[in-house]
Amino acid sequence: MPKYIFSFLFVSTLFFISCDNEPLDGGFGEDINDVFDPNGDATFQVRLNETLYVAEEITAIQEEALELSGKKGNAELSINISNPTVGTYTLSNTSEELILTYVPNNTSAQTFYIATSGELTISSYNEEIGIISGTFSGTLSEFVGLGEDIQMTEGIFEDVRFIEVIEIEVPGDDELPGDGDGNGDGSGED
């Protein structure tokens, strides 16, 4: 019997030693922090009073309107277009079709700018594959009207990919099958 125990321990030791060479430092597939960025190759930039603003993070979502957002640090520039199509639009603070805003520091609620004049041109728009490109320029005015205007020149958004948000209807309690008394037999038929 001790002979078998010794053999068992010897084989077990060999087995465990052979497992010591397993890569346990993240070599198992993709890193969960490596998330695909659909706008990694996109461009969203503009000169604000001659200072180049290049978005570090670009997001675009099509829901009731198409909203493009370019963030750089704590600043954010957003374009909201109700019915995007190829063409030229007039920027105005009274437009319900197109709104362009700029928040220099979105960690505090101190300053908020809105485009009061200018143009935005959509040069390409493909809703089927979800991509948009265009240019813009104009004047940003502080919403409250206390700050100095900011001139936007050489604005461009190029190859920005957007996702479409689709509303899914979930049945309410009164629309679910069964009478809800909890006395079913599990067959699926009440």
LINBEL-V487149 format. One record per residue. N is the residue number from 1. RES is the residue in one small letter. SS is DSSP state (H for helix, E for strand, C for the rest). OMEGA is omega in radians with two decimals (NA if undefined). BURIAL is 1 if it has 16 or more other ideal C-beta (glycine too) atoms within 10 Angstrom, else 0. Layout:
{{N;RES;SS;OMEGA;BURIAL} {N;RES;SS;OMEGA;BURIAL}}
//
This chain:
{{1;m;C;3.12;0} {2;p;H;3.13;0} {3;k;H;3.13;0} {4;y;H;3.11;0} {5;i;H;3.12;0} {6;f;H;3.12;0} {7;s;H;3.12;0} {8;f;H;3.12;0} {9;l;H;-3.14;0} {10;f;H;3.13;0} {11;v;H;3.11;0} {12;s;H;3.12;0} {13;t;H;3.10;0} {14;l;H;3.14;0} {15;f;H;-3.12;0} {16;f;H;3.11;0} {17;i;H;-3.13;0} {18;s;H;3.12;0} {19;c;H;-3.12;0} {20;d;H;-3.08;0} {21;n;H;3.11;0} {22;e;C;3.10;0} {23;p;C;-3.12;0} {24;l;C;-3.08;0} {25;d;C;3.08;0} {26;g;C;-3.13;0} {27;g;C;-3.12;0} {28;f;C;3.07;0} {29;g;C;-3.06;0} {30;e;C;3.04;0} {31;d;C;-3.10;0} {32;i;C;3.11;0} {33;n;C;3.11;0} {34;d;C;-3.12;0} {35;v;C;3.12;0} {36;f;C;3.10;0} {37;d;C;-3.10;0} {38;p;C;-3.13;0} {39;n;C;3.12;1} {40;g;C;3.14;0} {41;d;C;-3.13;0} {42;a;C;3.10;1} {43;t;E;3.03;0} {44;f;E;-3.08;1} {45;q;E;3.13;1} {46;v;E;3.00;1} {47;r;E;3.09;0} {48;l;E;-3.03;1} {49;n;C;3.09;0} {50;e;C;3.09;0} {51;t;E;-3.09;0} {52;l;E;3.08;0} {53;y;E;3.11;1} {54;v;E;-3.12;0} {55;a;C;3.09;1} {56;e;C;-3.13;0} {57;e;E;-3.11;0} {58;i;E;3.04;1} {59;t;E;3.11;1} {60;a;E;-3.10;1} {61;i;E;3.07;0} {62;q;E;3.06;1} {63;e;C;3.02;0} {64;e;C;3.06;0} {65;a;C;3.07;1} {66;l;E;3.12;1} {67;e;E;3.05;1} {68;l;E;-3.13;1} {69;s;E;3.08;1} {70;g;E;-3.11;1} {71;k;E;3.04;1} {72;k;E;-3.06;0} {73;g;C;3.12;0} {74;n;C;-3.13;0} {75;a;E;3.12;1} {76;e;E;3.05;1} {77;l;E;-3.08;1} {78;s;E;3.05;0} {79;i;E;-3.14;1} {80;n;E;-3.08;1} {81;i;E;-3.08;1} {82;s;C;-3.10;0} {83;n;C;-3.04;0} {84;p;C;3.00;1} {85;t;C;3.09;0} {86;v;C;-3.14;0} {87;g;E;-3.12;0} {88;t;E;-3.11;0} {89;y;E;3.07;1} {90;t;E;3.08;0} {91;l;C;-3.13;1} {92;s;C;3.10;1} {93;n;C;3.10;1} {94;t;C;-3.11;0} {95;s;C;3.03;0} {96;e;C;-3.10;0} {97;e;C;-3.06;0} {98;l;E;3.12;1} {99;i;E;3.08;1} {100;l;E;-3.11;1} {101;t;E;3.10;1} {102;y;E;3.08;1} {103;v;E;-3.09;1} {104;p;C;-3.12;1} {105;n;C;-3.06;0} {106;n;C;3.04;0} {107;t;C;3.07;0} {108;s;C;-3.07;0} {109;a;C;-3.04;0} {110;q;C;-3.02;0} {111;t;C;-3.12;0} {112;f;C;-3.14;1} {113;y;E;3.09;1} {114;i;E;3.12;1} {115;a;E;-3.14;1} {116;t;E;3.08;1} {117;s;E;3.10;0} {118;g;E;-3.11;1} {119;e;E;3.00;0} {120;l;E;3.13;1} {121;t;E;3.01;0} {122;i;E;-3.10;1} {123;s;E;3.05;0} {124;s;E;-3.13;0} {125;y;E;3.12;1} {126;n;E;-3.10;0} {127;e;C;-3.09;0} {128;e;C;3.12;0} {129;i;C;3.05;0} {130;g;C;3.13;1} {131;i;E;-3.10;1} {132;i;E;3.07;1} {133;s;E;3.10;1} {134;g;E;-3.13;1} {135;t;E;3.09;1} {136;f;E;3.05;1} {137;s;E;3.13;1} {138;g;E;-3.09;1} {139;t;E;3.02;1} {140;l;E;3.09;1} {141;s;E;3.10;1} {142;e;E;-3.04;1} {143;f;C;3.13;0} {144;v;C;3.10;0} {145;g;C;-3.09;0} {146;l;C;-3.08;0} {147;g;C;3.10;0} {148;e;C;3.11;0} {149;d;C;3.07;0} {150;i;E;3.10;1} {151;q;E;3.08;0} {152;m;E;3.07;1} {153;t;E;3.07;0} {154;e;E;3.11;0} {155;g;E;-3.13;1} {156;i;E;2.92;0} {157;f;E;-3.00;1} {158;e;E;3.12;1} {159;d;E;3.10;0} {160;v;E;3.13;1} {161;r;E;3.12;1} {162;f;C;3.07;1} {163;i;E;3.12;0} {164;e;E;3.10;0} {165;v;C;-3.13;0} {166;i;C;3.14;0} {167;e;C;3.11;0} {168;i;C;-3.12;0} {169;e;C;3.11;0} {170;v;C;-3.12;0} {171;p;C;3.07;0} {172;g;C;-3.13;0} {173;d;H;-3.09;0} {174;d;H;-3.12;0} {175;e;H;-3.13;0} {176;l;C;-3.14;0} {177;p;C;3.13;0} {178;g;C;-3.13;0} {179;d;C;3.05;0} {180;g;C;-3.11;0} {181;d;C;3.12;0} {182;g;C;-3.10;0} {183;n;C;3.13;0} {184;g;C;-3.14;0} {185;d;C;3.11;0} {186;g;C;-3.11;0} {187;s;C;-3.09;0} {188;g;C;3.12;0} {189;e;C;3.12;0} {190;d;C;NA;0}}
//
